[in-house]
Amino acid sequence: MNTIIEERKETNGFFSTPFYYAFRAMFIPITRFLIWAKITPNMVTGFSLILGMIMGIYFALDILGLGIIFGLAMAFSDIIDGQLAKSTGFTTKFGAILDSTVDRYNDFFIYAGFAARYYALGRPRWMMLCALAFLGSVMISYVRARAEAGGFECKVGKLQRPERLSLIGIGALISYFGFDIGIDAVVLFLATATHVTALYRLRYVFNQTQKSK
């Protein structure tokens, strides 16, 4: 029996730590199968990029049902590749960089898909909100990466990637059932809240720099 290793840590987002790890435990059977099949973490990460591209295309075409399905598969792949890496001992610096890079591309596919959908629906002004939401999502990760590169801790903020993806999924599902306010509300919220989170992280790092003087 393959032992699946999960590095326990406190979560800082909206999801509680027990819920976070209980949810991740659902994917342990899949991870065990992939270990048996000798699938590497980087292969799963690369596959998630393909899933993200397909998701974005379906969102752009306003085929929300399939977009949600591929989006869920993409998000779940992001969980599995981490479990796989820790459990097989294939945790490498390159793998971490690849995973983070693919995450940013997949974020782009989400908002580019929504933006193309807005354009097709004759609502081009909303494309700017999609751009702002994408920028804010990138900046949340960028501030943390730069802070940690400088030796500072920066895992604060409630609007982390699992929370953002969950909101996007809920919004897309509401719109799928005919209530377009679902995607509208999520895009509008993320276009503002992501920047608030990025600035909050920046402030948090600034306070650490002051203490280190």
Order of alpha helices (4+ residues) and beta strands (2+ residues): alpha-alpha-alpha-alpha-alpha-alpha-alpha-alpha
